[in-house]
């Protein structure tokens, strides 16, 4: 009987070690998955905040062009330098009219807007535009140097090569 107990004790130590290693492995794997999900969420938030900041700057510059337009001028242009990337992603800025903007979160369709999208992610931002002159719906530019112009009938944006 004494030999039998010794044998069972040896097995229980081995089983305990295997269970401890298994549980530790599962906990570490869960920790890594949680950390990677949290990091991805923070990266999306950072990208969205960057898009909003860039969009607000461009919307301000559109307002500057709109205010510079008067009956004597038939063309006004402003070139603005923006970051090429927002949160490690290239992005595109597109002018949208009120009918499209009414579908945007937090906008009610009373203004035209800028729609900013980051490449390779689902991150986007909508920024209202305050302008009296009509905008060219669908005109767009990628991040970097952007030209905002009024050519006698509407305000538009387009990318400029550096």
N, C-alpha and C positions, 0 to 999 in steps of 0.2 A: 503494500500500500504506500509505503514511503516513496518508492521509486515512481509510482504512478502519479503522485502529487507533484513531484519534481518535474516530470515530463509536462504536465498540464501548465505548470508555472512558466516553463520555458516558452510554450506556445502563446500564452497570454501576453508575455512581454513583446514577442514578435508582432502579434496582432495589434497591440497598443501602438507600437511604432508605425505600422502601416496605416492605421486609422489616423494617427496624428499627422503623418505626412500627407495623407489624402485630404483631410480637413484643411490643413494649412494651404495646400495647393489650391483648393476651391476658394478659400477666402482671398488669397492673393489674386487669383483670376478675377474674382468679382470686384476687387478694389481697382484693378487695372481697367476693367470695362467701365466702371463708374467714373474714373478719372478721365478716360478718353471721351466719354459722353459729355462730361462737364466742360472739358477743354473745347470740344466742338461747339457747344452752346455758347460759350464765351466768345469764340471766334466769330460766330454768326452775329452776336450782339455788337462786337467791335466793327464788323463789316457794315452792319446797318447804321450804326452811329456815324461812321465815316461817310457813307452814302448821303445821309441826311445833311451833314456838314457841307459836303461838296455841293449838294443840291441847293442848299440855302445861299451859298455864295453865288452860284450861277443865277438863281432867281433874283438876287439883288442886282447882279450885272444886267439882267434882262430889264429890270426896273429902271436902271440908269439909261439904257438905250431908249426905252419907252419915253422917259422924261425929256431926253434930248431931241426927240422928234418934234418938229413944229411945221407950220405951213410952208416955210421957206426951204426946209431941207427935205430932199426926197431919199436920202440915204445917210445912215449913221451906222458905225461899226465899232465894236469893242472886242479886243482879244484878251482872253483871260487864261492864265496858266493855272491848271488844277493838277493834283496828283495823278499819276498814270494808273495807280492802283488804289483800291479801298480794301483794307483788310486782307492783303495778299492776293487779291483778285482784280483782274481788269474789269472795267465796268463801262456801261453805255448809258448816256443821257438822251432821253427822247422827249420832245415836246408833245403834249397831249391836250386836246381841246376839252371843253367842259363836259361834253357827253361821255367821254371816256373817263374823266376824272370823277364823275359822280359814283362810279363803281369802286373807287379807291377807298381804302380804310381811312376813316377820320376826315374825309372830304365830302362835301355835300353837292358838288357839281356847280357851285356858283362861281368857280374860278377855273381857268386853264391851269395845267400843272406840268411839272417835270416828273418823268418816270425814270428812276435810276435802277438798273439791274446789274448785279455782279455776275460775271461769267463763272460757270461751273458750280453755282450754288443757287438756292431758292431765295436768296436774300434780295429784297427790293425796297425802294422807298418812293413815296409820292410827296412832292413839295409843291404847294400852291404858288401860282405866279400872279402878281398884281401888275397888270398892264392894260392900258386903254386901247392900244393898237392890237389888231388880230395877230395871232401866232400861226406859224406854218405847222399844222398838225403832222406829226410823224418825222419832222426834221430831227436828226440825231447826230451825236458825236461820241467818240470814245474818250476816255480820260486822257488828260494831257492838255495841250493848247487847244482852246475852243474859241471860235469866232462867233460872236453874236451880232447879227446885222439886221437893219431895217432897210428894205430896198424899195420903198414907196408904197407898198401895199400890205406887208406883213413882217413880223419879226421871226427870224429863223436862227438855228444854230448849226454849226458844222465843225468838224475836226480840222485842225491846221497841222501841217507837218512842221516839225522843229528843224 
